[in-house]
Amino acid sequence: MLVKRFAVVGALLLSVGVAQAEDLSVKVEFKDGVMTPQKLEVPAGKPFVIEVSNTGKSAAEFESKTLKQEKVVAPGKTVKLKVKAVKAGEYKFVDEFHENLPTAQGVIIAK
């Protein structure tokens, strides 16, 4: 009986930890070569989710070589990218389909 209680408590603690990791998210909007915001902040050492919405009329592609993330986002769609915990620092990302525009370049700052 005691072992069963420990198992239940452990499962509850694990589910709380997973829920917190999923709740930690940042949002960015891509709209025909313009991203808003261009600077995102996340806590260092914790996993997070980047929610990318494309509200434009053309396709967009979230790409971050330093985070090893790449995803095409169709017009009118939203995707979620799960990112493992990162060290403190700056991690650049772009809308690769419009990367020559300064409005399509951003940075994630982990503190």
N, C-alpha and C positions, 0 to 999 in steps of 0.2 A: 504494500500500500504506500509506503514511504517513497519507494522508487517511482511509483506512478505519479505521485504528487510532484516530485522533482522534474519528471518529464513534462508535466503540464505547465509548471512554472517556467521551465526552460523554453518550451514552445511559445509561451506568451511573450517572454522577453525577446526572443528571436523575431517574432512578428512585429513587435514594437520597433526594433532596430531597423527592420526592412521598411516599415512604413515611414520612419523618419528619413531614411535615405531617399525614398521615392518622393517625399514631400519637399526635399531641398531641390528646387528647380529655378532656373532663370529663363526668361523669355526674350526672344528677339524676333522682330518682324522684318521680312525682306519684301520690298515692293519695287520691282523694276529697276534694280541697281541702287536702291537706297535702303540701308538697314537702320533700324531703330530699336534700341540704342546701339551705339557703336562700342560702348564700354560696359562690360558686365563684371560684377564682383561676386566671388564665391569664397567660402572658407577653405583654406588649405587643409589638406589631410582628410577631407571628407568627400565621398562620392556625390555626384549631383547629376541633374538632368537638364539638358538644354532643349527647350521647346521652341522650335523654329516654325513660324507661320509665314506663308507666302501669300500676301494679299494683293500681289500684282497680277498683271496679265501675261507675264512671261515666266518660264521656269527659272528656278534659282537652284544653286548648289552650295550648301554649307560645306566648307572645307577648312580643316585645321590640321596641318601636318604635324604640329607639335603635340596635339591631343590624339592624333591618329583617328580622326573622325571625318567622314565624307558622306553626304547624303543629298540626293536630288529631291527637291520639293516642287511638286506641280502647283500651278496657279490655284489658289483657293484651298490649299491643303496645309495641314500642320503635321509635323513629325516630332518625335521625342528621341533624343540621343542620350544614352546613358554613358556617363563618363566616370571612370575610376578616380579615386582620390589622387590629387596632384600636389606637388610641393608648392610652396609659396613662389610666386613669380608671375610672369606675363606670358600668355598663350594667344598668339595671333590667329584670327580666322577671317575668311573672306566669303563673299558670294562669288564663286569661281566663274560663273557665267558673266559676271560684270566686274571682275577683279581689277580692271584698269581704271575704274572710277574710285576716287577717294571716299565716296559715300558708301561703298560696298566693302570696306575694310574695317575690321573691328579687333578688339582685344578682350580677353578674359583675364581678370586680375585675381589671383588667388592670394589671400592674406591669411 
